[in-house]
Amino acid sequence: MPQSAAPIAFDNSYARLPDRFFARLAPTPVPQPRLVRVNEALARHLGIDPQRLTAPEGVAILAGNRVPAGAEPLAMAYAGHQFGNWVPQLGDGRAVLLGEVIDRDGVRRDIQLKGAGRTPFSRSGDGRAVLGPVLREYIVSEAMAALGIPTTRALAAVTTGEQILRQTLLPGAIITRVARSHVRIGTFQFFARRGDLEGVRLLADHVIERLYPEAAAAAQPYRALLDAVIERTAALVARWQQVGFIHGVMNTDNMSIAGETIDYGPCAFMDTYHPGTVYSSIDSGGRYAYGNQPRIAHWNLVRFAETLLPLLGDDEAAAIAAAQAAIDAFPARFEAAWLAGFRRKLGLAQARDDDAALIQDLLKRMAENSADFTLTFRRLADAIETDTPARDLFDDPAAFDAWAVSWRQRLAAEGGAAAERRIAMRAANPAFIPRNHRVEAVIAAAQESADFAPLDELLAVLSAPYDDQPRFARYTDPPKPHEVVHQTFCGT
Protein backbone atom coordinates (compact mmCIF):
# COMPACT_ATOMS: atom_id res chain seq x y z
CA MET A 1 0.00 0.00 0.00
CA PRO A 2 1.42 3.46 -0.87
CA GLN A 3 2.47 5.75 1.94
CA SER A 4 1.21 9.30 2.22
CA ALA A 5 3.21 12.38 3.10
CA ALA A 6 0.27 13.95 4.98
CA PRO A 7 1.63 15.94 7.94
CA ILE A 8 0.69 13.77 10.92
CA ALA A 9 3.54 13.79 13.41
CA PHE A 10 3.50 10.20 14.66
CA ASP A 11 5.46 9.08 17.72
CA ASN A 12 4.51 5.44 18.27
CA SER A 13 5.25 3.93 21.67
CA TYR A 14 2.98 0.86 21.56
CA ALA A 15 4.56 -0.30 18.31
CA ARG A 16 7.89 -0.55 20.15
CA LEU A 17 6.57 -3.29 22.42
CA PRO A 18 7.29 -6.95 21.49
CA ASP A 19 5.49 -8.41 18.50
CA ARG A 20 3.26 -10.65 20.62
CA PHE A 21 1.36 -7.53 21.73
CA PHE A 22 -0.14 -7.03 18.27
CA ALA A 23 -0.23 -7.99 14.63
CA ARG A 24 1.33 -5.59 12.17
CA LEU A 25 -0.86 -5.03 9.13
CA ALA A 26 -2.21 -2.25 6.96
CA PRO A 27 -5.90 -1.37 6.70
CA THR A 28 -7.82 -3.06 3.88
CA PRO A 29 -8.53 -0.58 1.05
CA VAL A 30 -12.13 0.28 0.19
CA PRO A 31 -13.58 0.93 -3.29
CA GLN A 32 -15.13 4.41 -3.09
CA PRO A 33 -14.38 6.36 0.06
CA ARG A 34 -16.40 9.51 0.64
CA LEU A 35 -15.95 11.91 3.51
CA VAL A 36 -18.86 12.29 5.91
CA ARG A 37 -17.27 14.62 8.43
CA VAL A 38 -13.96 15.78 9.89
CA ASN A 39 -13.84 17.06 13.44
CA GLU A 40 -11.86 20.19 12.63
CA ALA A 41 -11.39 21.43 16.19
CA LEU A 42 -10.08 18.05 17.33
CA ALA A 43 -7.79 17.79 14.32
CA ARG A 44 -6.22 21.14 15.14
CA HIS A 45 -5.80 20.10 18.77
CA LEU A 46 -3.92 17.03 17.55
CA GLY A 47 -1.64 19.21 15.42
CA ILE A 48 -3.23 17.99 12.17
CA ASP A 49 -4.32 20.40 9.43
CA PRO A 50 -8.04 19.64 8.94
CA GLN A 51 -7.93 20.90 5.36
CA ARG A 52 -5.40 18.21 4.53
CA LEU A 53 -7.78 15.59 5.92
CA THR A 54 -10.66 16.81 3.76
CA ALA A 55 -8.53 16.71 0.60
CA PRO A 56 -8.59 13.50 -1.49
CA GLU A 57 -5.32 12.24 -0.03
CA GLY A 58 -6.60 12.86 3.49
CA VAL A 59 -9.83 11.00 2.77
CA ALA A 60 -7.74 8.10 1.45
CA ILE A 61 -5.92 8.00 4.81
CA LEU A 62 -9.19 8.07 6.76
CA ALA A 63 -10.52 5.23 4.62
CA GLY A 64 -7.40 3.10 5.02
CA ASN A 65 -6.46 3.37 1.33
CA ARG A 66 -3.18 5.13 2.09
CA VAL A 67 -0.87 4.75 5.08
CA PRO A 68 0.45 8.13 6.25
CA ALA A 69 4.20 8.54 6.65
CA GLY A 70 5.32 7.67 10.15
CA ALA A 71 2.36 5.40 10.86
CA GLU A 72 3.02 1.86 12.05
CA PRO A 73 -0.38 0.22 11.61
CA LEU A 74 -1.22 -2.68 13.89
CA ALA A 75 -4.10 -4.58 15.47
CA MET A 76 -3.82 -4.98 19.23
CA ALA A 77 -4.15 -8.32 21.01
CA TYR A 78 -6.38 -8.69 24.05
CA ALA A 79 -8.79 -11.10 25.72
CA GLY A 80 -11.66 -10.57 28.12
CA HIS A 81 -14.75 -11.57 30.02
CA GLN A 82 -17.83 -11.06 27.87
CA PHE A 83 -21.05 -11.06 29.91
CA GLY A 84 -19.02 -12.79 32.61
CA ASN A 85 -17.73 -15.56 30.33
CA TRP A 86 -14.02 -15.89 29.66
CA VAL A 87 -12.86 -15.54 26.03
CA PRO A 88 -9.10 -16.20 25.74
CA GLN A 89 -8.48 -14.27 22.53
CA LEU A 90 -10.34 -11.28 21.18
CA GLY A 91 -8.21 -8.41 19.89
CA ASP A 92 -8.86 -5.72 17.30
CA GLY A 93 -11.01 -7.64 14.87
CA ARG A 94 -11.99 -4.64 12.78
CA ALA A 95 -9.71 -1.85 13.96
CA VAL A 96 -6.21 -0.77 13.01
CA LEU A 97 -4.14 1.54 15.18
CA LEU A 98 -2.29 3.86 12.80
CA GLY A 99 -0.07 5.32 15.50
CA GLU A 100 0.20 7.99 18.18
CA VAL A 101 0.52 11.77 18.18
CA ILE A 102 1.26 14.32 20.89
CA ASP A 103 -1.54 16.87 21.12
CA ARG A 104 -1.34 20.60 21.88
CA ASP A 105 -1.51 19.85 25.61
CA GLY A 106 1.42 17.45 25.44
CA VAL A 107 -0.86 14.41 25.84
CA ARG A 108 -0.18 11.28 23.80
CA ARG A 109 -3.18 10.14 21.72
CA ASP A 110 -3.87 7.04 19.65
CA ILE A 111 -5.32 7.40 16.16
CA GLN A 112 -7.25 4.31 15.14
CA LEU A 113 -9.37 3.34 12.13
CA LYS A 114 -12.41 1.33 13.24
CA GLY A 115 -14.00 -0.72 10.49
CA ALA A 116 -10.72 -1.00 8.59
CA GLY A 117 -10.95 -4.65 7.54
CA ARG A 118 -10.05 -8.13 8.71
CA THR A 119 -7.18 -8.78 11.09
CA PRO A 120 -5.80 -11.98 12.64
CA PHE A 121 -8.26 -11.31 15.50
CA SER A 122 -11.40 -11.08 13.37
CA ARG A 123 -12.45 -14.68 13.95
CA SER A 124 -15.52 -15.07 11.70
CA GLY A 125 -16.13 -11.33 11.32
CA ASP A 126 -15.70 -9.31 8.14
CA GLY A 127 -13.69 -6.58 9.85
CA ARG A 128 -15.99 -3.87 8.61
CA ALA A 129 -18.37 -1.40 10.24
CA VAL A 130 -21.64 -0.08 8.92
CA LEU A 131 -22.77 3.51 8.80
CA GLY A 132 -25.34 3.43 11.61
CA PRO A 133 -23.00 2.33 14.43
CA VAL A 134 -20.26 4.64 13.12
CA LEU A 135 -22.61 7.63 13.36
CA ARG A 136 -23.84 6.52 16.78
CA GLU A 137 -20.27 6.36 18.07
CA TYR A 138 -19.42 9.71 16.50
CA ILE A 139 -22.47 11.41 18.01
CA VAL A 140 -22.36 9.88 21.48
CA SER A 141 -18.60 10.13 22.00
CA GLU A 142 -18.57 13.80 21.00
CA ALA A 143 -21.59 14.45 23.21
CA MET A 144 -19.76 12.85 26.12
CA ALA A 145 -16.73 15.05 25.48
CA ALA A 146 -18.93 18.15 25.51
CA LEU A 147 -20.50 16.97 28.77
CA GLY A 148 -17.00 16.84 30.27
CA ILE A 149 -16.89 13.06 30.67
CA PRO A 150 -13.62 11.28 29.81
CA THR A 151 -14.08 9.56 26.46
CA THR A 152 -12.55 8.51 23.22
CA ARG A 153 -13.16 11.07 20.48
CA ALA A 154 -14.27 10.98 16.87
CA LEU A 155 -11.83 12.59 14.44
CA ALA A 156 -13.62 11.66 11.22
CA ALA A 157 -16.10 9.38 9.51
CA VAL A 158 -16.13 8.17 5.91
CA THR A 159 -18.34 5.87 3.88
CA THR A 160 -16.58 3.13 1.96
CA GLY A 161 -18.72 2.51 -1.11
CA GLU A 162 -19.36 -1.06 0.07
CA GLN A 163 -22.57 -2.78 1.10
CA ILE A 164 -22.01 -4.76 4.30
CA LEU A 165 -24.21 -7.71 5.18
CA ARG A 166 -25.69 -7.62 8.66
CA GLN A 167 -29.39 -8.46 9.02
CA THR A 168 -29.62 -6.77 5.64
CA LEU A 169 -27.24 -4.94 3.32
CA LEU A 170 -26.08 -1.64 4.84
CA PRO A 171 -23.61 1.04 3.73
CA GLY A 172 -20.08 0.51 5.03
CA ALA A 173 -18.23 3.18 6.97
CA ILE A 174 -15.07 3.80 8.99
CA ILE A 175 -14.67 6.00 12.05
CA THR A 176 -11.31 7.48 13.01
CA ARG A 177 -11.13 7.21 16.77
CA VAL A 178 -8.80 9.09 19.11
CA ALA A 179 -7.99 7.79 22.60
CA ARG A 180 -5.49 8.39 25.36
CA SER A 181 -4.83 4.67 25.02
CA HIS A 182 -6.57 1.59 23.64
CA VAL A 183 -5.15 -0.65 26.39
CA ARG A 184 -7.96 -2.41 28.21
CA ILE A 185 -8.39 -4.59 31.25
CA GLY A 186 -8.62 -7.39 28.71
CA THR A 187 -5.17 -6.52 27.39
CA PHE A 188 -3.69 -7.36 30.79
CA GLN A 189 -5.82 -10.49 30.95
CA PHE A 190 -4.44 -11.64 27.58
CA PHE A 191 -0.95 -11.97 29.02
CA ALA A 192 -1.85 -12.95 32.59
CA ARG A 193 -3.99 -15.90 31.54
CA ARG A 194 -1.11 -17.17 29.40
CA GLY A 195 1.28 -17.02 32.34
CA ASP A 196 3.29 -14.38 30.48
CA LEU A 197 4.59 -12.42 33.47
CA GLU A 198 7.08 -10.52 31.35
CA GLY A 199 4.21 -9.41 29.10
CA VAL A 200 2.19 -8.20 32.07
CA ARG A 201 5.19 -6.31 33.42
CA LEU A 202 6.03 -4.72 30.07
CA LEU A 203 2.41 -3.68 29.62
CA ALA A 204 2.20 -2.26 33.14
CA ASP A 205 5.42 -0.31 32.63
CA HIS A 206 4.08 1.04 29.32
CA VAL A 207 0.82 2.14 30.96
CA ILE A 208 2.63 3.77 33.90
CA GLU A 209 4.96 5.71 31.61
CA ARG A 210 2.16 6.80 29.32
CA LEU A 211 -0.85 7.33 31.59
CA TYR A 212 0.22 7.30 35.23
CA PRO A 213 3.78 8.67 35.46
CA GLU A 214 3.25 9.58 39.11
CA ALA A 215 3.05 5.85 39.90
CA ALA A 216 6.66 5.39 38.79
CA ALA A 217 7.85 7.41 41.78
CA ALA A 218 5.76 5.46 44.29
CA ALA A 219 7.31 2.96 46.69
CA GLN A 220 5.18 0.26 45.04
CA PRO A 221 4.60 1.40 41.44
CA TYR A 222 2.28 -1.47 40.45
CA ARG A 223 0.11 -0.99 43.52
CA ALA A 224 0.02 2.72 42.69
CA LEU A 225 -1.06 1.80 39.16
CA LEU A 226 -3.88 -0.35 40.50
CA ASP A 227 -5.02 2.41 42.85
CA ALA A 228 -4.97 4.98 40.06
CA VAL A 229 -7.01 2.86 37.65
CA ILE A 230 -9.55 2.13 40.39
CA GLU A 231 -9.85 5.83 41.20
CA ARG A 232 -10.30 6.89 37.57
CA THR A 233 -12.83 4.14 36.88
CA ALA A 234 -14.86 5.01 39.97
CA ALA A 235 -14.97 8.65 38.91
CA LEU A 236 -15.87 7.73 35.33
CA VAL A 237 -18.78 5.46 36.19
CA ALA A 238 -20.09 8.01 38.68
CA ARG A 239 -20.20 10.53 35.83
CA TRP A 240 -22.10 8.03 33.68
CA GLN A 241 -24.70 7.68 36.41
CA GLN A 242 -25.05 11.45 36.74
CA VAL A 243 -26.11 11.90 33.10
CA GLY A 244 -28.15 8.71 32.70
CA PHE A 245 -25.66 7.07 30.34
CA ILE A 246 -25.81 3.31 29.81
CA HIS A 247 -22.71 1.80 28.21
CA GLY A 248 -24.38 -1.45 27.24
CA VAL A 249 -21.39 -3.81 27.03
CA MET A 250 -19.12 -3.38 30.04
CA ASN A 251 -17.07 -6.46 29.21
CA THR A 252 -13.49 -6.37 30.48
CA ASP A 253 -12.27 -5.91 26.90
CA ASN A 254 -14.42 -2.77 26.67
CA MET A 255 -13.04 -1.11 29.81
CA SER A 256 -10.17 1.30 29.25
CA ILE A 257 -7.15 1.39 31.55
CA ALA A 258 -7.03 5.14 30.87
CA GLY A 259 -10.37 5.73 32.59
CA GLU A 260 -12.05 6.83 29.37
CA THR A 261 -15.40 5.72 27.99
CA ILE A 262 -14.58 3.44 25.07
CA ASP A 263 -16.36 1.13 22.60
CA TYR A 264 -19.70 2.80 21.98
CA GLY A 265 -21.83 -0.07 20.77
CA PRO A 266 -25.42 -0.44 22.04
CA CYS A 267 -24.96 2.60 24.27
CA ALA A 268 -27.81 4.96 25.12
CA PHE A 269 -28.96 7.76 27.38
CA MET A 270 -32.07 7.11 29.43
CA ASP A 271 -35.26 9.00 28.77
CA THR A 272 -37.64 7.82 31.51
CA TYR A 273 -35.67 7.01 34.65
CA HIS A 274 -35.50 3.52 36.05
CA PRO A 275 -32.40 1.81 37.50
CA GLY A 276 -33.21 -1.40 35.62
CA THR A 277 -33.12 0.27 32.23
CA VAL A 278 -31.43 -1.78 29.49
CA TYR A 279 -31.27 -0.92 25.81
CA SER A 280 -28.74 -3.39 24.44
CA SER A 281 -30.37 -6.09 22.33
CA ILE A 282 -27.76 -8.61 23.49
CA ASP A 283 -28.20 -7.95 27.24
CA SER A 284 -31.27 -10.08 27.81
CA GLY A 285 -30.45 -10.64 31.48
CA GLY A 286 -29.85 -6.99 32.34
CA ARG A 287 -26.26 -7.56 33.45
CA TYR A 288 -25.26 -4.12 32.24
CA ALA A 289 -28.41 -2.22 33.25
CA TYR A 290 -27.99 1.38 34.41
CA GLY A 291 -28.22 0.49 38.09
CA ASN A 292 -25.71 -2.37 37.74
CA GLN A 293 -22.90 -0.33 36.20
CA PRO A 294 -21.07 0.46 39.47
CA ARG A 295 -21.17 -3.20 40.55
CA ILE A 296 -19.91 -4.38 37.15
CA ALA A 297 -17.10 -1.81 37.19
CA HIS A 298 -16.07 -3.20 40.58
CA TRP A 299 -16.17 -6.77 39.22
CA ASN A 300 -14.06 -5.78 36.22
CA LEU A 301 -11.48 -4.10 38.45
CA VAL A 302 -11.17 -7.29 40.47
CA ARG A 303 -10.22 -9.02 37.22
CA PHE A 304 -7.62 -6.29 36.60
CA ALA A 305 -6.19 -6.70 40.10
CA GLU A 306 -5.85 -10.44 39.50
CA THR A 307 -3.57 -9.80 36.53
CA LEU A 308 -1.24 -7.66 38.66
CA LEU A 309 -0.85 -10.11 41.55
CA PRO A 310 2.62 -11.34 40.47
CA LEU A 311 3.79 -7.71 40.36
CA LEU A 312 2.45 -6.77 43.78
CA GLY A 313 4.97 -8.79 45.74
CA ASP A 314 6.95 -12.01 45.89
CA ASP A 315 4.85 -13.27 48.76
CA GLU A 316 1.50 -14.47 47.39
CA ALA A 317 -0.47 -13.78 50.56
CA ALA A 318 0.91 -10.25 50.80
CA ALA A 319 0.17 -9.61 47.13
CA ILE A 320 -3.42 -10.79 47.54
CA ALA A 321 -3.84 -8.63 50.62
CA ALA A 322 -2.52 -5.59 48.76
CA ALA A 323 -4.85 -6.21 45.82
CA GLN A 324 -7.81 -6.77 48.15
CA ALA A 325 -7.12 -3.53 50.00
CA ALA A 326 -7.04 -1.65 46.71
CA ILE A 327 -10.23 -3.25 45.44
CA ASP A 328 -12.03 -2.71 48.74
CA ALA A 329 -11.52 1.04 48.28
CA PHE A 330 -13.67 1.13 45.15
CA PRO A 331 -17.13 1.38 46.77
CA ALA A 332 -16.13 4.35 48.91
CA ARG A 333 -14.40 6.07 46.01
CA PHE A 334 -17.41 5.56 43.77
CA GLU A 335 -19.83 6.69 46.47
CA ALA A 336 -17.82 9.85 47.10
CA ALA A 337 -17.74 10.72 43.39
CA TRP A 338 -21.43 9.83 42.96
CA LEU A 339 -22.48 11.93 45.95
CA ALA A 340 -20.38 14.91 44.91
CA GLY A 341 -21.89 14.86 41.44
CA PHE A 342 -25.50 14.52 42.57
CA ARG A 343 -25.03 17.19 45.22
CA ARG A 344 -24.05 19.56 42.40
CA LYS A 345 -27.11 18.47 40.43
CA LEU A 346 -29.34 19.31 43.41
CA GLY A 347 -27.62 22.62 44.09
CA LEU A 348 -26.04 21.50 47.36
CA ALA A 349 -22.70 23.18 48.00
CA GLN A 350 -22.15 21.64 51.44
CA ALA A 351 -21.94 17.96 52.34
CA ARG A 352 -24.33 16.59 54.95
CA ASP A 353 -24.90 13.07 56.21
CA ASP A 354 -28.46 12.79 54.93
CA ASP A 355 -27.68 13.90 51.36
CA ALA A 356 -27.58 10.35 49.98
CA ALA A 357 -31.06 9.67 51.38
CA LEU A 358 -32.39 12.88 49.82
CA ILE A 359 -30.94 11.96 46.42
CA GLN A 360 -32.14 8.36 46.55
CA ASP A 361 -35.61 9.49 47.56
CA LEU A 362 -35.84 11.66 44.46
CA LEU A 363 -34.60 8.85 42.21
CA LYS A 364 -37.11 6.43 43.75
CA ARG A 365 -39.97 8.84 43.12
CA MET A 366 -38.75 9.44 39.55
CA ALA A 367 -38.72 5.69 38.86
CA GLU A 368 -42.21 5.25 40.31
CA ASN A 369 -43.61 8.16 38.29
CA SER A 370 -41.95 7.70 34.87
CA ALA A 371 -40.10 10.99 35.14
CA ASP A 372 -37.63 11.94 32.44
CA PHE A 373 -34.11 11.79 33.89
CA THR A 374 -32.49 14.70 32.05
CA LEU A 375 -35.44 17.10 32.20
CA THR A 376 -36.17 16.47 35.89
CA PHE A 377 -32.69 17.53 36.93
CA ARG A 378 -32.54 20.39 34.42
CA ARG A 379 -35.83 21.79 35.68
CA LEU A 380 -34.79 21.62 39.32
CA ALA A 381 -32.94 24.88 38.79
CA ASP A 382 -36.31 26.52 38.15
CA ALA A 383 -37.98 24.70 41.05
CA ILE A 384 -35.86 26.21 43.83
CA GLU A 385 -38.64 28.61 44.75
CA THR A 386 -41.69 27.31 42.84
CA ASP A 387 -43.37 23.98 42.20
CA THR A 388 -43.31 24.20 38.42
CA PRO A 389 -42.18 22.94 35.94
CA ALA A 390 -40.34 19.88 37.34
CA ARG A 391 -43.45 18.46 39.01
CA ASP A 392 -45.22 18.19 35.64
CA LEU A 393 -42.80 15.43 34.59
CA PHE A 394 -44.20 13.06 37.26
CA ASP A 395 -47.23 10.83 36.71
CA ASP A 396 -48.31 12.01 40.16
CA PRO A 397 -46.99 15.56 40.63
CA ALA A 398 -47.68 15.28 44.36
CA ALA A 399 -44.83 12.77 44.58
CA PHE A 400 -42.43 15.52 43.50
CA ASP A 401 -44.08 18.06 45.77
CA ALA A 402 -43.54 15.90 48.84
CA TRP A 403 -39.85 15.45 48.04
CA ALA A 404 -39.41 19.14 47.18
CA VAL A 405 -40.44 20.17 50.71
CA SER A 406 -37.41 18.36 52.16
CA TRP A 407 -35.14 19.61 49.37
CA ARG A 408 -36.10 23.25 49.84
CA GLN A 409 -35.65 22.94 53.59
CA ARG A 410 -32.17 21.59 52.92
CA LEU A 411 -31.40 24.52 50.59
CA ALA A 412 -32.69 27.03 53.11
CA ALA A 413 -30.56 25.53 55.87
CA GLU A 414 -27.49 25.84 53.68
CA GLY A 415 -28.27 29.39 52.60
CA GLY A 416 -26.92 31.18 49.55
CA ALA A 417 -28.43 33.22 46.75
CA ALA A 418 -31.00 31.43 44.61
CA ALA A 419 -29.71 33.06 41.42
CA GLU A 420 -26.17 31.81 42.00
CA ARG A 421 -27.44 28.34 42.89
CA ARG A 422 -29.52 28.26 39.73
CA ILE A 423 -26.47 29.07 37.59
CA ALA A 424 -24.44 26.33 39.30
CA MET A 425 -27.22 23.78 38.82
CA ARG A 426 -27.55 24.57 35.13
CA ALA A 427 -23.81 23.97 34.79
CA ALA A 428 -24.27 20.51 36.34
CA ASN A 429 -27.47 19.43 34.57
CA PRO A 430 -27.41 19.31 30.76
CA ALA A 431 -30.41 20.40 28.74
CA PHE A 432 -29.29 18.40 25.71
CA ILE A 433 -28.26 14.76 25.46
CA PRO A 434 -28.14 12.51 22.38
CA ARG A 435 -31.62 11.14 22.85
CA ASN A 436 -32.10 7.79 21.19
CA HIS A 437 -34.88 8.85 18.85
CA ARG A 438 -32.79 11.77 17.62
CA VAL A 439 -29.80 9.54 16.98
CA GLU A 440 -31.96 7.05 15.11
CA ALA A 441 -33.42 9.84 12.97
CA VAL A 442 -29.91 10.95 12.00
CA ILE A 443 -28.94 7.39 11.11
CA ALA A 444 -32.10 6.89 9.04
CA ALA A 445 -31.51 10.08 7.05
CA ALA A 446 -27.92 9.08 6.35
CA GLN A 447 -28.62 5.46 5.42
CA GLU A 448 -31.76 6.03 3.40
CA SER A 449 -31.03 9.34 1.66
CA ALA A 450 -27.30 10.03 2.20
CA ASP A 451 -28.51 13.16 3.99
CA PHE A 452 -26.00 14.27 6.62
CA ALA A 453 -27.54 17.66 7.42
CA PRO A 454 -29.39 16.20 10.46
CA LEU A 455 -26.06 14.86 11.71
CA ASP A 456 -24.44 18.28 11.44
CA GLU A 457 -27.31 19.94 13.28
CA LEU A 458 -27.44 17.38 16.08
CA LEU A 459 -23.68 17.61 16.63
CA ALA A 460 -23.90 21.40 16.78
CA VAL A 461 -26.65 21.22 19.41
CA LEU A 462 -24.78 18.64 21.49
CA SER A 463 -21.59 20.69 21.45
CA ALA A 464 -23.16 23.07 24.01
CA PRO A 465 -25.22 20.76 26.22
CA TYR A 466 -25.50 23.12 29.19
CA ASP A 467 -26.76 26.13 27.20
CA ASP A 468 -30.48 26.76 26.70
CA GLN A 469 -30.30 27.18 22.88
CA PRO A 470 -33.95 28.33 22.42
CA ARG A 471 -33.77 27.79 18.66
CA PHE A 472 -33.20 24.08 19.26
CA ALA A 473 -35.52 23.63 22.23
CA ARG A 474 -37.22 20.71 20.46
CA TYR A 475 -34.06 18.66 20.99
CA THR A 476 -34.77 18.65 24.73
CA ASP A 477 -38.12 16.93 24.23
CA PRO A 478 -38.50 13.30 25.30
CA PRO A 479 -39.67 10.94 22.56
CA LYS A 480 -43.34 10.69 21.74
CA PRO A 481 -44.78 7.20 22.33
CA HIS A 482 -44.19 6.15 18.71
CA GLU A 483 -40.59 7.47 18.83
CA VAL A 484 -39.45 5.52 21.89
CA VAL A 485 -36.37 3.39 21.19
CA HIS A 486 -36.52 0.14 23.14
CA GLN A 487 -33.37 -1.53 21.83
CA THR A 488 -29.96 -0.52 20.55
CA PHE A 489 -27.56 -2.77 18.69
CA CYS A 490 -23.86 -3.48 18.80
CA GLY A 491 -23.28 -3.16 15.07
CA THR A 492 -20.48 -5.74 14.80
JOCORHU-V54048 format. One record per backbone hydrogen bond with DSSP energy under -0.5 kcal/mol. CO is the residue of the C=O (numbers start at 1). NH is the residue of the N-H. Records with the same first field share a line. If there is no record, write none. Layout:
CO->NH ; NH
This chain:
2->67
4->69
6->8
7->9
8->10
9->102
11->13
13->16
14->17
18->21
19->22
21->77
23->25 ; 75
27->29
34->159
37->157
38->40
39->43
40->44
41->45
42->46
43->48
44->47
45->104
48->50
49->52 ; 53
50->54
51->55
52->58
55->59
56->60
57->61
58->62
59->63
60->65 ; 66
61->64
66->68
67->4
68->71
73->25
74->97
75->23
76->92
78->90
80->82 ; 87
81->83 ; 252
82->85
85->82
87->80
91->93
94->115 ; 116
96->98 ; 113
97->74
98->72
99->111
100->11
101->103 ; 109
103->106
107->103
109->101
110->179
111->98 ; 99
112->114 ; 177
113->96 ; 115 ; 116
114->175
115->129
116->28
119->122
122->125
127->117
129->173
130->134
131->135
132->136
133->137
134->138
135->139
136->140
137->141
138->142
139->143
140->144
141->145
142->146
143->147
144->148 ; 149
145->148
150->261
153->155 ; 178
155->39
156->176
157->36 ; 37
158->174
159->34
160->32
162->164 ; 172
164->166 ; 170
168->166
170->164
171->131
172->160
173->129
174->158
175->114 ; 177
176->155 ; 156
177->112
178->153
179->110
183->257 ; 258
184->187 ; 188
185->189
186->79 ; 190
187->191
188->192
189->193
191->194 ; 196
192->195
195->197
196->200
197->201
198->202
199->203
200->204
201->205
202->206
203->207
204->208
205->209
206->210
207->211 ; 212
208->212
212->215 ; 216
213->216 ; 217
214->217
215->218
218->221
220->224
221->225
222->226
223->227
224->228
225->229
226->230
227->231
228->232
229->233
230->234
231->235
232->236
233->237
234->238
235->239
236->240
237->241
238->242
239->243
240->243 ; 244 ; 245
241->244
244->270
245->247
246->268
249->251
251->254
252->185 ; 186 ; 255
254->256
255->185
256->259
260->256
261->152
263->265
265->267
268->246
271->373
274->277
275->291
277->290
279->488
280->283
282->284
283->286
286->289
289->292 ; 293
290->293
292->296
293->297
294->298
295->299
296->300
297->301
298->302
299->303
300->304
301->305
302->306
303->307
304->307 ; 308
305->308 ; 309
306->309
308->311 ; 312
309->312
314->316
315->319
316->320
317->321
318->322
319->323
320->324
321->325
322->326
323->327
324->328
325->329
326->329
327->330
329->333
330->334
331->335
332->336
333->337
334->338
335->339
336->340
337->341
338->342
339->343
340->344
341->345
342->346
343->347 ; 348
344->347
347->349
352->355
354->358
355->359
356->360
357->361
358->362
359->363
360->364
361->365
362->366
363->367
364->368
365->369
366->371
367->370
369->395
371->273
372->376
373->377
374->378
375->379
376->380
377->381
378->381
379->382
380->383
387->391
389->392
390->393
391->394
395->397
396->399 ; 400
397->401
398->402
399->403
400->404
401->405
402->406
403->407
404->408
405->409
406->410
407->411
408->412
409->413
410->414
411->415
417->421
418->422
419->423
420->424
421->425
422->426
423->427
424->428
425->428 ; 429
428->430
433->435
435->438 ; 439
436->440
437->441
438->442
439->443
440->444
441->445
442->446
443->447
444->448
445->449 ; 451
446->450
450->452
452->456
453->457
454->458
455->459
456->460
457->461
458->462
459->463
461->464
462->465
464->467
465->431 ; 432
469->472
470->473
472->475
473->476
474->477
480->483 ; 484
481->484
484->486
488->281
